[in-house]
Amino acid sequence: MRIYGVDFTSRPTKQKPITCLACSLNRSTLVARSLHEWADFESFEHLLREPGPWIAGLDFPFGQSRTFIENIEWPDTWSGYVRHVAGLERASFRRELDGYRAGRAAGDKEHRRATDRATGAVSSQKLYGTPVGLMFFEGAPRLLSAGVTIPHVRQGDPDRVVVEAYPGVLARALIGRRSYKQDTRAKQSQAHAEARRDLFEAVTGEAGRKRYGVRVQARDLDLAHDPGGDRLDALLCAVQAAWAWLSRANGFGAPADVDSLEGWIADPGAHGADA
């Protein structure tokens, strides 16, 4: 089975590309095959339309919280509100989210999905810091347009399956809350490098196999030396995609009460056991 792990960005450039790790899964062994870095969205769109069978773990939020959707009165289906977002310009999308926050009390401005609360992820309305709101804006409409299947969210081509990945919950499960990446060169440290090395050793070792049921072979590619962590995150996304594929007979590993309006993160931590 072909497995892709994709570390996404809302504004790809040569300096900060979309990073894709192509892998193969044979029974429970995941082998990293090739690394691709894309400075444009077109290459990502091409991947989504590549004939299957394959499954991809994509590092951006696929949905918004039910609370937000209901309060802002966007369409009450995933396809409906993503189609609404696809019709907005980037600036218009920002204005809608900014306007929503402006009229609300402190602590009630940004809402997290059930899967965000379970895994420790931030709200997908967030536009500052790591702008996952803009990642949703750029990513989710492309999923809708490509006609892929998102388990429990949207039925599309059954041979092209995507699941929402979140490397942070995987990393915390294996090395705790140690910081392992930094885009700003002046802030990159030996501690980050050591954390990446330890995370790579854990995910390719017994700790990763025990948690995800996947034996990872990735030593032929230079994945842990990237200070920004994009290449390593692509590997973590591929592991989460492989775990979901191995769990496909059990709903791809999704919680029993997954909300089809919000979507879900493909990780055992989405069940809330270790958030």
N, C-alpha and C positions, 0 to 999 in steps of 0.2 A: 504494500500500500504506500502511495506517495503521501508524505507529510510535509507541510510547510509551516514554518514559524516566522511570523512577520512582526518586527518592531516598527511601529507606525509613527509618523509625524504629521502634523497638520500643515506644514510648509516645507516640503522636501527641497534640499539643496545638495550640492556636492559636499559641502561641509557637514550637513546633517541629513543624510539620505534615509529613505525607507529601506530597512535592512531585512532581507529574506533569506532564511536558511532552508534549503531543500534537503529533505531526508527521505529515507525509506524505512518502512516498518515491516520486519519479517517476524511473525509471531509476536514476541514481546521485546524484540531487539530493535532499537532505533539507531540508525546509522546516518550521521551527518554526511551529505554528499557534496554540496556546493553552496557557496555564499554569494549573494547578489545584493548590490547596493544601487538604489534607484533615486535619481535626483528629480523625478517627475512622477505625477500620478498615473500617467499613461501606462507605464510598466506594471504598476499595481493592478490597474484595470485589466491589462492583458492576462495577468495571473488569474484573476477571478473568472475569466472566460475560457481559460485553458481546459480542454476536455478532460473529464475525470476517467477513473475514480481517483479522488484525493480528498483530504481534509486539511484545513488550515486553521491554525491558532493565530488570531489577530489581536494585537495589543492596542485596542481602543474600545471605548464603551459603545455598544451597539444600540443602547436605548437610554431613555430618560425615566425618572421615577414616576410612578402612577400619581403621586401627590401633585407633582409639577404639571403633568399632562392635564389632569382634571382641573386644576386651579387656573391654568392659562387658557383652557378650553381649546386645545389642539384636538384633532381627530382622535377618537378613542380606540384606534387599532394601531399596531406598530407600523404597518404599511402606510396607513393614512397619515400619521404624523411625520413619518420620515419623508413621505411624498411632499408634505407641506414644507418641511425644512429644505428639501431639494429645490423648491421654488423660490427660496430666499437668497439674496446676496449675502456675502459674509458679513458686511456691515449691518444689514437688516437683522440678521440672526443675533448679532451682538446687541443691537438695540432692544430686541424682544426680551433677551435674558437680563439685560441691564435694567430695563423698565420693570420687569417682574420683581427683581430684588429691591428696587428703589421704594416700592410701596409696601414693604413688609417689615415686620419687627425683627430686631436682632435675634438670631438663632432660628429664624423661619424664612431665610432668604434662599438657601440652597438645600435641596433635599436629596437624600441618598436612596438608592434602590435597596431592596432587601438583600441582593447579592453583594452590594457595596458594604452594607453593615456587617454581613457575615465574613467578608474577606478583608475588611479594613481599607477598602478603596474610598476615594473621595467622590463627591457628587459629580455627575457628568454634566452639570450646569457650569462647572468651574471654568472661568476664562482667564485666570491669572496663574502665575507660577507655572506648573505643568498644565497647559490649557486643554484639559481633556474634553471640555465643551466644544472646542474647535476641532478636536480629533473626531468627535462624534459627527460634527457638521460635515467634515470632509469624507469620513469613512462610511457612515451608515447609508447615505443615499447611493453610494457606489455599490453596496451590497444589494440594495433593492433593484438597481438598474441591471446588475449582472445576473439576477435570477438564481442566486445560489440558495441552498437550503440552510436555514439557521434552526437547529433542533429546538422545538417547543415555541418558536417565534414565527417562522415563516417557512412554508413548504415550497421549495423550488426544485431545481435539478437535483435528484437524489445522489448523483455521482459527484457533485461539487458541494461539499459541506464546509461551512465555516463555524467556528466557535469563538467566543470572546475569551481571550487569554489575558492574564494579569501576572506578569513576572514577580511583582512585589510579594504576593501571598506565597508563592513558591519559595522565593529567597528567604523570607522570614521563617518559613517552616524548617529550612535547612541550616541557616547561619544566624538566625535571630534578626535583630534590627540594625545590624552593622551596615554602614553605607558602603556600597561597592562601585559606585559610578559618579562621575562628575564631568560635565561638559566644559566648565571653565578651567582652562589650563592652569591658571595660577592657584587654583584650589585643589588640584589633583595631588594625591598623597600616596605614600607607601602603604598606608593603612587601607586605602581603597584597593590598591593592587593586591594586597594580601587577602582582602575579603573576596575579590573576584576569583583568585586562585582557590580559596577554600570553598567557594560556592561551586566552581567548576568541578572540583574533586568530589564534592558531595553529590551533585546531580549525576555525575558519571559513575558514582560508586554505589555502595550498598544502601546508603541513606536514601538516595533518590529512587533506587529500585524498590525499596521497601514501601515508600510512600505512594509511588505512581505505578508500580508494577511494570516498569519499563527499564530495560538495561540499555544504557546510552553509550554509543561509541562515537566520539567526536574529537579524538586527539590529533587527527590529521589536519585540522583547521585551526587557525590562530584566533580563538574565540574569546579567551580570557584576558588578552593583553590590550584590548580597546578601552581606553580610559573612560569613554562615554558610556560603556556598557551595552551599546546597541547590539553588538554581535552576540554577546552572552545572553541578552534578553531574547533575541531571536531563537536561541537554543531552548530557553525556558518555555517560550511559547510553543515550540515544536513538541516538547515533552507534554505540555498540557493538552495539545491536540491529540497526541498519541494515546494519552490516558483516556480522553473522551472516546476515541475510536474503539479502544479495547473495552470500553464500558457501554458500547452502543446498544447491546441487548438490554441494558438497564437504563434506557433513556439518555444515553451518552453521559451518564453520571450526574445528571441534573437533580437538584432537590425535588422531592415529590410535589411540593407546593410552588414550583416555579411560576412566576407571573409572566405570561406571554406578552404583555404590554411593555414590560421593563427589560426582559432578557436576563441572562445569567452568565456567570464566569465559570469556565470549565476548570474546576480544581476541587479536590476533596474539601478544601477549606470553605467552599461555597455552602456547605452544609452547616457551617457555624461551629464545628467542633473545636477549632484551634485558632479562631480569629483573635 
